[in-house]
Structure formats: structure tokens, C-alpha cells
Amino acid sequence: MYYVSKRLEIAFAHSLSLDYESKCTRLHGHNAIVTVFCCSEELDGNGMVVDFKHIKEAVSSRLDHCLLNGILDFNPTAENLSRWICDQVPHCYKVMFQESEGNTAVYVKPGFESAAI
């Protein structure tokens, strides 16, 4: 099994829809660190699991410097964003989404809970 990971930073704004009082329901921004983990038993014709450039394009070109509420059809929590990113990248099995210092959400595809990296 081959494993790769890509770490990148995105800047975004959002507001959350919550059923309790929170300042996060107001528009605010973050500089998030996103780490995308991919794996494959076989390499593609280029000798890669997935090109790092393609991972960056799947994430940064869609989310960086954007108002997420205007482009996504779900509540843009760190948890929801980590799963959405995982679904956008080929061979992705895990995403760590560090919204701010000390606040990280992780999504792992079912069946990959004990995967390496």
C-alpha cells in the first residue's frame, strides 16, 4: 500500500448555523491548515497515488479566499469541511482540518480507521 499526504493552508470566511448562542453564527474568518491523506495499492501510470498538484487544486481552488456559505450547500463546520474535502480528492481516506490553533477536526472514511500515516 502506498500513502501520501499534502498539507496546505487556506484562508476562508464563514458563519455557522447553530441551535445555541455563539459568536460563530456571525461572519468570521480563519486561516486553516488542511492535511489530506491518500492511499492506493497501485500507482497510476505516472508512478503516483495522486499528484500533489491535483490535491491542491481540489482544495485551494475551491475554498481558498472564499465565503464558504456562498459556495457550499451545508453548514461549513470543520467536521463537515473535512468530510467534504475527503470526498473531493481521489484516493483520499482521511482529512485533518485545523481551523485554528487548538481546534482540529478529523474525518476518516469508514474502513480506514487503522490506516497508516
N, C-alpha and C positions, 0 to 999 in steps of 0.2 A: 504494500500500500504506500502511495506517495502522498505527502502532506505539504501544503504551502500555506503561508499566511501573509496578509497585507495589512499594514497599519496606515491609516490616513486620518487627516484632520478635516473636519467640515465645520463651517460656521452657518448657523441657521436661526430662524426665529419661529416661534410657535406660541400658541396658547392652548391650554388643556381644558377639556370639558370634564368637570368633576362633580360628584354629588355631595361635596362638602366645601366649606370655605377654604380658599387657598389663594395666595398671590400668584400661583402658577396659572390661574384662569385668565390672568391679564397677559397681554402680548409681552414677550421677553425673548432674549436670545442666549445662545450657547456657542461655545467652541468645543465641539465634541471630538473625542478620539474614538475611531471605529477600527476594530480589528476583525478582519474577515478570514475565516479558516476554511480551506477547501481540501478535498482528498479524492483520490481516484486509484483504482487498482491498475489502470493502464494509462500511459502517457499518450497525448494526442500526436499527430504527425509532426509537430514541431518539437516534441520531447518535453511537453509541459502538461501539468494538471489543468491549469488555466493561466493565460497571460496576465501578469500583474497589471498591465495597462487596461485590460478588459474589466478587471475588478474595480480599478479606479474610475473608469468611465461609468460603470453600473451604479456606483455610489455618488461620487462627486458631481458628475454631470447632471444628476437628478436632484440632489439635495443641497449642495454647497451654495451658500449665499441666497437661500430661498426662504420664503414664508411657507412653511410646510402645510399649514391649514389650507392654503390656496391650491395645493397640488396633490394632496393625498386625501383619500376618502375614508380615513379612520382617525381616531383620537391619537395624535402623534406623541405618545408616551415613549420613553426609552425602550420599554419592553416591546411595544408594538413596532417600533422602528427596527429593532434588532431582528425581529422575525421577518419583516418586510424585506430588509436588506438580504437576509439569507435566501429568500425566495427569488431575488433578482440575479444572483450570481451562480453560474453553472458550477456544479460540484461542491457548493458551499454546504457545510454541515453545522457551522457554529459562527455566531457573531457576538462580539463583546462591544457594547455601546456605552462608552464613558461620557455621560452627559456633562459632568463637571467633576472637580476633584472630590473623590469620595463617593460618587454616585454612578454605579455601573450596573447595567442590565445585560444579561447573557441569554441568548436563545440557542438551544441545541436541538437539531432535528431528532425526532424520535428514532431510536435505534442506534444513535451515535453517542449516547451518554458516556461511554467509556473510551471514546476515540482518543488517539494520541494528540499531542500539542494542546 
